[in-house]
Amino acid sequence: MQDSFDVTTIIFLALAVFVIWRLRSVLGQKTGAERSPFRPVERNRTEPPTGRTDGRSDGDNVVRLPGADRGQAAAAAVAPVRDWRGIAEPGSPVASGLEQVLQLEPGFDPRAFVEGSKKAYEAIVLAFNKGDRKTLRTLLSREVAEGFERAITEREQRKETAETTFVSIDKAEIVAVDVKNRVAQVTVRFLSNLITATRDAEGKVVDGSAEAVVEVPDVWTFARTMGSRDPNWQLVATEAGS
């Protein structure tokens, strides 16, 4: 009986060691906060998103945030619930900004916006790393798209390729809300864990790591004209995260 117990214990220990080794080989080792590799263009979020006053770029490129409802105009007749728990501290600048947004568009749901922004963030990062210009043009404002495309072109000229694996998005929080001339700019700070590496023409890693999990902060600003029938938001600026 004792021999059987010892053999079983040894088998389970061996399995545990194997599983840990496989996770380590797939996810690598987590490091501290890193500079984001996904900031081809930076612009202060307080600048106007475009040269137009309606909050759109001349190219009419927008970010579609999952969770945005085309029936928001109809929802405007429903009295909003001012519950900022987990979104903003009462009386804070963010809460005041959200109040302004809700005055213009009572159907706006900040929680759905945050969840949608996480999906948009991941989609944009992956498209950038794949060099998918077509997808980027449909997700970004013209100015931001041009910056991303320049970075992709420079990478291609160096004959480099980029690889990214999302492990998790640990945080997405609204850190600023500005409203001017019915155009709302909502800034979201992301904190993600991912594996990212850039390889040269021979496949050698020249930046990042193909194994290590890094914690990456990013601050992105989305803009939209409140009350418009179009529920889409434009990504209008990226900033250094901390």
C-alpha positions as CSV (number, residue, x, y, z in Angstrom):
1,M,0.0,0.0,0.0
2,Q,2.8,2.4,0.9
3,D,4.7,1.5,-2.3
4,S,1.5,2.2,-4.4
5,F,1.1,5.6,-2.7
6,D,4.7,6.5,-3.3
7,V,4.5,5.7,-7.0
8,T,1.2,7.6,-7.4
9,T,2.7,10.6,-5.6
10,I,5.8,10.5,-7.9
11,I,3.6,10.4,-11.0
12,F,1.5,13.4,-9.9
13,L,4.7,15.4,-9.1
14,A,6.1,14.6,-12.5
15,L,2.9,15.8,-14.2
16,A,2.9,19.0,-12.1
17,V,6.5,19.7,-13.1
18,F,5.7,19.1,-16.8
19,V,2.7,21.4,-16.7
20,I,4.7,24.2,-15.1
21,W,7.4,23.8,-17.6
22,R,4.9,24.0,-20.5
23,L,3.3,27.2,-19.1
24,R,6.8,28.7,-18.7
25,S,7.7,27.9,-22.3
26,V,4.5,29.3,-23.7
27,L,4.1,32.4,-21.5
28,G,7.6,33.1,-20.6
29,Q,8.6,35.1,-17.5
30,K,6.8,38.3,-16.5
31,T,9.0,41.4,-16.3
32,G,8.3,44.9,-15.0
33,A,6.4,47.7,-16.8
34,E,7.8,48.2,-20.3
35,R,7.7,51.0,-22.9
36,S,4.8,50.3,-25.2
37,P,5.8,49.3,-28.7
38,F,2.4,50.4,-30.1
39,R,2.8,54.1,-30.1
40,P,3.7,55.1,-33.7
41,V,2.1,58.5,-33.3
42,E,1.7,60.6,-30.2
43,R,-0.3,63.7,-29.8
44,N,-1.6,65.6,-26.8
45,R,-5.2,64.5,-26.1
46,T,-6.2,68.1,-25.5
47,E,-5.7,69.1,-29.1
48,P,-8.7,69.0,-31.4
49,P,-9.1,65.5,-32.8
50,T,-9.3,66.8,-36.4
51,G,-9.5,70.0,-38.4
52,R,-13.3,69.6,-38.5
53,T,-15.7,70.7,-35.9
54,D,-18.0,67.7,-36.1
55,G,-15.4,65.4,-34.5
56,R,-14.7,63.4,-37.7
57,S,-11.5,63.1,-39.7
58,D,-11.6,64.1,-43.4
59,G,-11.2,60.3,-44.2
60,D,-14.2,59.5,-42.0
61,N,-12.3,56.6,-40.4
62,V,-13.8,55.6,-37.0
63,V,-13.2,53.1,-34.2
64,R,-16.2,50.8,-33.7
65,L,-16.3,50.0,-30.1
66,P,-18.1,46.7,-29.4
67,G,-21.1,47.3,-27.2
68,A,-22.0,50.6,-28.9
69,D,-25.7,50.4,-29.8
70,R,-27.1,52.0,-32.9
71,G,-30.3,52.5,-30.9
72,Q,-28.6,54.9,-28.5
73,A,-30.7,57.8,-29.9
74,A,-33.9,55.9,-28.8
75,A,-32.3,55.2,-25.4
76,A,-31.8,58.9,-24.9
77,A,-35.4,59.2,-23.6
78,V,-34.5,56.9,-20.7
79,A,-33.3,58.6,-17.5
80,P,-29.6,57.7,-17.0
81,V,-28.4,56.1,-13.7
82,R,-25.5,58.2,-12.3
83,D,-23.6,55.2,-10.8
84,W,-19.9,55.8,-11.1
85,R,-18.7,52.9,-8.9
86,G,-15.6,51.4,-10.5
87,I,-15.6,54.2,-13.2
88,A,-15.0,57.5,-11.4
89,E,-14.9,59.0,-8.0
90,P,-17.9,61.3,-7.2
91,G,-17.0,64.9,-7.8
92,S,-13.9,64.1,-9.7
93,P,-13.0,65.7,-13.1
94,V,-13.8,62.3,-14.8
95,A,-17.2,62.2,-13.2
96,S,-17.9,65.8,-14.2
97,G,-16.9,65.0,-17.7
98,L,-19.2,61.9,-17.9
99,E,-22.0,64.1,-16.6
100,Q,-21.5,66.4,-19.5
101,V,-21.5,63.5,-21.9
102,L,-24.8,62.2,-20.4
103,Q,-26.4,65.6,-20.7
104,L,-25.7,65.5,-24.5
105,E,-26.4,61.8,-24.8
106,P,-28.3,60.1,-21.9
107,G,-28.0,56.7,-23.5
108,F,-24.2,56.7,-23.1
109,D,-23.0,53.7,-21.0
110,P,-19.5,54.3,-19.7
111,R,-19.1,50.6,-18.6
112,A,-20.0,49.4,-22.1
113,F,-17.6,52.0,-23.5
114,V,-14.7,50.6,-21.4
115,E,-15.4,47.0,-22.4
116,G,-15.6,48.1,-26.0
117,S,-12.4,50.0,-25.8
118,K,-10.5,46.9,-24.6
119,K,-11.6,45.0,-27.7
120,A,-10.7,47.9,-29.9
121,Y,-7.3,48.2,-28.2
122,E,-6.5,44.5,-28.9
123,A,-7.7,44.6,-32.5
124,I,-5.7,47.7,-33.3
125,V,-2.5,46.4,-31.7
126,L,-2.7,43.1,-33.6
127,A,-3.5,44.8,-36.9
128,F,-0.5,47.1,-36.4
129,N,1.8,44.1,-35.7
130,K,0.5,42.2,-38.7
131,G,0.9,45.3,-40.9
132,D,-2.8,45.1,-41.8
133,R,-3.2,48.6,-43.2
134,K,-6.8,47.9,-44.5
135,T,-8.1,47.1,-41.0
136,L,-6.2,50.1,-39.4
137,R,-7.9,52.5,-41.9
138,T,-11.3,51.3,-40.7
139,L,-10.4,51.6,-37.0
140,L,-8.4,54.9,-36.8
141,S,-8.8,58.5,-37.6
142,R,-6.8,59.6,-40.6
143,E,-4.0,61.2,-38.7
144,V,-3.4,58.3,-36.4
145,A,-3.7,55.8,-39.3
146,E,-1.1,57.7,-41.2
147,G,1.3,57.4,-38.3
148,F,0.7,53.7,-37.9
149,E,1.2,53.1,-41.6
150,R,4.5,55.1,-41.6
151,A,5.8,52.9,-38.8
152,I,4.7,49.7,-40.7
153,T,6.4,50.9,-43.9
154,E,9.7,51.7,-42.0
155,R,9.5,48.2,-40.4
156,E,9.0,46.6,-43.8
157,Q,11.9,48.6,-45.3
158,R,14.1,47.1,-42.6
159,K,12.7,43.7,-43.5
160,E,11.5,43.2,-39.9
161,T,8.4,41.4,-38.7
162,A,6.5,41.9,-35.4
163,E,4.9,39.3,-33.2
164,T,2.5,39.9,-30.4
165,T,0.6,37.5,-28.1
166,F,-2.0,39.0,-25.7
167,V,-1.8,37.3,-22.3
168,S,-4.3,39.7,-20.6
169,I,-5.6,43.2,-20.3
170,D,-5.5,43.8,-16.6
171,K,-6.9,47.3,-16.5
172,A,-8.8,49.7,-18.7
173,E,-9.9,52.8,-16.9
174,I,-11.2,56.2,-18.0
175,V,-8.7,58.8,-16.8
176,A,-10.0,61.9,-18.6
177,V,-13.2,63.2,-20.3
178,D,-13.3,66.4,-22.2
179,V,-16.4,67.8,-24.0
180,K,-16.2,70.8,-26.4
181,N,-18.7,71.8,-29.1
182,R,-20.5,68.5,-28.6
183,V,-17.4,66.5,-29.3
184,A,-16.4,64.2,-26.4
185,Q,-12.9,63.0,-26.0
186,V,-12.6,60.0,-23.6
187,T,-9.1,59.0,-22.6
188,V,-8.5,55.4,-21.4
189,R,-5.4,54.0,-19.7
190,F,-4.7,50.4,-20.5
191,L,-2.4,48.0,-18.6
192,S,-1.8,44.8,-20.5
193,N,0.4,41.8,-20.3
194,L,1.7,40.5,-23.5
195,I,4.6,38.8,-25.3
196,T,6.1,41.0,-28.1
197,A,9.1,40.6,-30.3
198,T,10.5,42.1,-33.5
199,R,12.6,39.8,-35.8
200,D,15.0,40.7,-38.6
201,A,15.0,39.1,-42.0
202,E,16.9,36.1,-40.6
203,G,14.3,35.6,-37.9
204,K,16.6,36.9,-35.1
205,V,14.9,38.8,-32.3
206,V,16.2,42.4,-32.5
207,D,13.7,44.0,-30.1
208,G,11.6,42.6,-27.3
209,S,11.4,38.9,-26.4
210,A,9.7,35.9,-27.9
211,E,9.3,34.4,-24.4
212,A,9.0,37.1,-21.7
213,V,5.7,38.5,-20.6
214,V,5.9,42.2,-20.3
215,E,3.5,44.7,-18.6
216,V,2.7,47.5,-21.1
217,P,0.9,50.7,-20.2
218,D,-0.8,52.7,-22.9
219,V,-3.1,55.8,-22.9
220,W,-5.4,56.2,-25.8
221,T,-8.0,58.9,-26.6
222,F,-11.2,58.3,-28.5
223,A,-13.5,61.0,-29.8
224,R,-17.1,61.2,-31.0
225,T,-19.8,63.8,-31.6
226,M,-22.4,63.4,-29.0
227,G,-26.0,63.0,-30.1
228,S,-25.0,61.8,-33.6
229,R,-26.7,58.8,-35.1
230,D,-23.3,57.2,-35.7
231,P,-22.3,55.3,-32.5
232,N,-18.7,54.9,-33.6
233,W,-15.7,56.5,-31.8
234,Q,-12.4,57.5,-33.5
235,L,-9.0,56.8,-32.0
236,V,-7.5,60.3,-32.2
237,A,-4.4,60.1,-30.0
238,T,-2.0,57.9,-28.2
239,E,0.2,58.9,-25.3
240,A,2.9,57.5,-23.1
241,G,1.6,55.4,-20.3
242,S,3.0,55.1,-16.8
